Amino acid sequence: MTYVSVQSVKRDLRIMHDADDVLLEELIDGAEQACLQFLNISELPGLVSPDVACGIRLMVRSMYEETDPARLMALRSAAESFWMPYRENLGV
């Protein structure tokens, strides 16, 4: 299930064409999977909080347009900071 729409990602990335829609869908799937892995859960709830969705969009941005490794890691770290309050099973 997709929690972030292609349209919201295109708005964030300021993409005005449809040529990359299939690629964006694949990147959204990958970003949502990265979110699940980071949160240590198997699925997101039906209604995703805005900061979790923002982190997913940041992860898509990192995969879509970044080639500089430092900038890529900065975007991924920013995404994880949005997800951190929702992470499960952190303790002993």
N, C-alpha and C positions, 0 to 999 in steps of 0.2 A: 504494500500500500504506500502510495506517495503522500507525504505530508507537506511537501513544498512544491508549488506548481512551477511549471516551465515559465509561465507568464511572470511570476514574482521574481524568478532568477533573471529573466531577460530585462525586467525593469531595473533590478540592482546592477546588472552589468551594462545597462544602456544599449542593449541589442535591439535593433529595429527590424531585423529580417527574420525569416523562418528557416533559413538554410541549416542552422545548427540545432534545430529542435530535437532531433533524435539523439544527437550527442549530448545535449543538455539533460534529456531524460535519463540517459545512462549515467551521467555524472551525478545527478540527483540521487539515483539508486545507490551509487557508490558512497556518496556523502552520508546518506541515511544509514547505510551499513556501518560506516565508520562511527557514526553517532551511537548506534546500538552497541558496538564493541566497546567504545569508551565508557558508556553508561553501565556496562555489564548487565544488559537486559536483552531479552529475545524479541521484544516488539515494543513500539512506542504506543502510548495510549491514543484513543481516538482523537482527542483534542490535544494538540501539541502547544505548549506554551510559546509565546512569541520569541523568547530568548533562545529556546532550543531550535526553532525554525531559523532564526538569524544565524546561529552557528552552522546549520546545515548549508545555508546560502553562502556563508563565508568559505566553507569547505569546497563547495562547487566552484566558487571564484578561484580558489587556489589551484584546482585541477584544470580549469578552463583557460586561464590567462597568464599564469605565472611561470616564468622560466628561470628566474633568479632564485637559487636555493634558499637564501636567507629570507627573502620576502615570502616564499612558499611556506617556510617553517613559521614565520610570524603570523600568517593568516591561519594556519592550522592551530597554532597555540591560542589565537584569539577565539577560534571556534570552540576549542576545548574549555576555555574560560567561561563561555556561555553555558556549556553543558555541565560543568563541575558541580553545581548545586544539586543536580539530579542524579549524580553517580551513585550506584548502589554497591554494597559490600566492600567498603573501603577499610573497615576496621579489622581487628584480629578475630 
